[in-house]
């Protein structure tokens, strides 16, 4: 990450907008570009307080068009989600301000509080983190918003799936036929819709334990704990199976198919409820990896930037094929 002593990398109109939402006597001391985001420019702002101390805020700006839809819609949903999550115990950022149509900023933007911790994509300690991820997702699904967010959006169709080169064509054809059926009925839940390791912040035992003091956290026996869940721009209403399948697919591509299957088990062990019928569970389970088939290169790039350089597009395609095969072969 790059540190700047002056907020020179924040555009003038946006800078003025942020300043209007600071507390009396505060000023921006610097801005740090946060890497790893795939849909927006992220900056951590260092704010000097009147008493000489500092605090941090995060600025999220949509500079380019996104695959997820209009920036205005995404920022409205994120702002609504952050408001909904206030006081729930889910460690989400607090909303400071939002400018969804760029009425004041150069680009549609959202300002929020900064949470301690960092995403962890290493394989070491994965078993512990997987259990924490499952427990955190169960807690998110337990949220009962006063106003429901919009219904989930399916990210693929049977006719847009891209079968990876060298994949098992017969297995993929069978998987595609699974999602060609109408979606099963489901009991709706509050969904993050992009819950995966890159959007979860951890405080690890080997790091400064004071960094997460006072933060709501899901903690494991080994001392690792979740201190934040970020990127709520796709928050929606739908089946818990969809969030579980999305995280499972990410885990399968990051660490291997067995970890995708293991997360589904961990979610249920943590008290999460999935579709009762095997064919309904399979529908949601395969829908997400088939959706990933359309954007493998886009998915893998942030992981490589975060240090997982071995995750080339081809390597991720091979894991995707292996995971689809595992799902189709798994007993109901």
N, C-alpha and C positions, 0 to 999 in steps of 0.2 A: 504494500500500500504506500501511497505517496502522501507525505505530510506537507502542508503549506502554512507558513506563518501568517499569511494574509489571505482573506477569502477571495483571491483573484479568480478562482475557477467557478465562482457563482455569478451568474449574469446579473447586471445592474438592477433590472426590475424585480427579479426574484430576490436579490439581496435586500432591497428596500422592503419587500413584502415580509420577508422573514423578520427583519428588524422591528416591524410594526407589531409582531406577535411575541416579542421578548418582554421580560419583566422590566420594571423600572430600573434604570441604572445598568442594565446588561448590554454587552456588545459582543459582536462576533470576532473572535481572535484568530480563527483559522478554519480550514476545511480540508478534510481528508477524503479522497475518492475511495469508495468501497467497491471492491471487485467481486465478481461472482454472480451478480444479478444478471438475469437473461432478458428482462423486459423493460427495465428503466435504468436511468442514471441515478446512482445513490451516493450521497455525501454525508459524512459525519461532521457536524459543525461543533467546534469548540466555543463555548459561550463563557465569557468572563462575567462574573457576578459582581455586584456592587461591593460585597464584603471581601473581595479579592480571591474568592474561590472560583471554581469552574464547574460547568456541567456540559452535557452533550445533547444535541438533538440530531435527528436524521432527516435529511431532505431527499424526497423521492420525486424525480421529474421524468415525465415521458417525453423524450426528445424525438423519437422516431415512431412510426406506426408499429403496432404490436400484433402478434398472432392471436392474442386473446380477445381482441375487440377494441372499440374506441377507448381512448384514454379517459374520457369523461366518465364512461360507464365504470371502468375499473376503479377510478379514484372515488366515485360515489360509493361503490360497494366496499372498498377498503375502509373509508371513513365510517360507514354504517357498521361494519364489522368491529372496528376498534371501539366504537361507542357501545355496541352490544356487549362486548367482552369486559368492559369496565366493571370491576367488582365481582367478577365470576370466579376468580382464582386462576384462570388461564393466563399465563404470563405473556400478554401481548403488549405492544407499545401503546402509549396513550396518545390520543389525537390532540394535536396543538392547533392546526389549521389546515384547510384544504382549498385549493383553487382549481377545480376540475375543468374549467373551460378556458384557463389562462387569461382570466379577466385582469389579473394584476401581474402575473409572471410572464416570462418569455414562453414558457411551456407549461402544460398542465402539471400541477405539483401538489405534494402533500408533505406537511411537516409534522413529525411525531417525536415522542420521547425516545431516548436511546436505552437499549437494554444491555446488560453485561453479558459476557460469554461470547462464544464463537461457534460457527459450524465446524463439525469434525467429520472428515471423510476417511480417516485412516482405518485400517482393518483392526488394529490393536484395540481391545476393549469393546469390540462390536457386540458381543453377546449381552453385556450390561447395557449398552446404549439402546439396543433393540428392545429390551424390556421396558426401558424408560420411554422410548418412542410410543410403544403400544399403550402404556398407561396414560401418556399425555393425550393420545388420540381419543381414548375412551372418555377422558375428561372434556375434550372439545365437543364430542358428540352428545354429552350430557347437558350442554347449554341449551336453554329454552328461550329463544329471543322473543321479546314482546311483539316484534314485527318480523315476520319471516323474510329472509333474503330471497332473491329470485331463484327459480328452479334451476337445477344443474343443467349444464350444456354438455351433450355428448361430443367428444373430441374426434370422433371418426365415424365412418359408415362402412358397411360391408364392401362398398364399391371403391373406397378410397385407400384401403390398406395397401401398403407397399411391402411385398414379400421380399425379404433380404436375399441377396445373391447367395446361392448355395444352400438356402434353407430347405427344410423338409416340406416340399410342396404339398404333399398329401395332408400332413398335420395342419399346415396353415390353411388349407382349403376347408378342413373340418372346423377349425376355429372361426373362420370367417362365416361359415354357415351358422355357428352358434349366435353371433351377434346380428345375423340377418333377421332373426326372430324378433317380435315385439319385446320391448323391455318389460321385465317382470314387474308386478306391483310391489310396492315397498312401503315401509314405515319411514317417513321422512326424519332426517336429522340435520342439525346445523353442521355444514361441511366446511373445512378449510379449502379443499379442492386442489391444493398443491402441497399437501403435507408430505415432506420428505427431508432427508438429512440436511440438505442445503438450506432449508428454511427453519431449522431448529438450532438454537444456541445452547451450548453446553458450558458448564464450569467443571473442569476435571481436577482430580485430587492433586496432580502434579503442578497445577497452576495456582495462582494466588487465590485462596479461598475467600479473601475479603472482597473480591471483585463482585460477588453476587450477594453480599450482605443485604438483608432486607427484601430481596426479591422473592416472589412466589416461585417455587421450584418443585419439580418432580425429582426426587432423590433416590439413588440406588444404594445398595448395601456397600459397594466399593467406594462410595463417596462422590461419584460422578453425579451431576444433576443437570436438569434442564432449567435454564434461566429465561428462556424466551422462545416464542414462536412468531415468526415474522412473515411478511408478504401475504396479506389477506385480500388481495385484489380480486381473487376468484371465489371468495366466500359465497356459498350458495346453499340450497336446500335439496336434499336428495338422500339416497340410501347410504348407510354407513359403509356398505360393501365397496362403494366407489372410492372413498378416501383410503380404505385399507388396500384396495387393489392398486391404487396409484403409488402409495408408499412401498408396497411389496415389489412393484415393478422397478422402482428406483433402486431398491436394495438388491434386487436380482442383477441389475446392470452394473451396479457399483462393486458388488462382492461375489456374485454368482447365484444361480437359480435357487440353491438350497435356502439362501437367506430370504428370498422372496416368499417361499413357502413357509418358512419359520415365522415370519412376521404375522401372517394370517393366524397361525396358532397362538402366538404371543398376545395378539389383540383379544382373542377369545379367552385366554387364560387370565387376562386382566379384567374380564367382566364384560367385554364388548359383545354385542349380539349381531350376527350376520343373518342373511337369508336362510330360512329353515330348509328349503329344498336344495338338493345337490345341483340340479340343473340351473336353478336361479343363481346360486353362488358362482357357478362356472361362467354364466353370462357376464357378470360384473368382473370376475377375475381376468377373463381374456380380453374384455373390451379395452382395458388400459394398455397392456402391451401392444395390442394391435394399433392403438392410437399412437404409441411411441414410434411405430414403424415409419410414420410419415415425417418424423423430425429427428431422426437419430443424430445427425450431425449437430443440430442445434442443441440437443440435450447434452451431448458429450463435451462440447466446448467449454462450458463453465467448470466442469470437473477437471479437465486438463489444466485450465488456468489456476485451479486451486491446488495443483500439485500431482494429480493422478494422471501423469503423462502417458501411462500405459493404456489408458482408455481411448484408444483411437476409434474412429468411426467404425472401422471393420471389427475391432474387438467387441465393441458394444453391440453391433449387429449379430455377432456370433452368440453373445450371451442372451440377446433377445430371442433368437431362434431356440436356444436351449431352454429358456424359461417357458416359452409357448409349448414346447414339447413336454416339459415337466407338468404343466397345468393340464394338458389334454390327457396325460397318462395317469394323473393322480386319482386315487379312489375317491368316490363321492362322499 
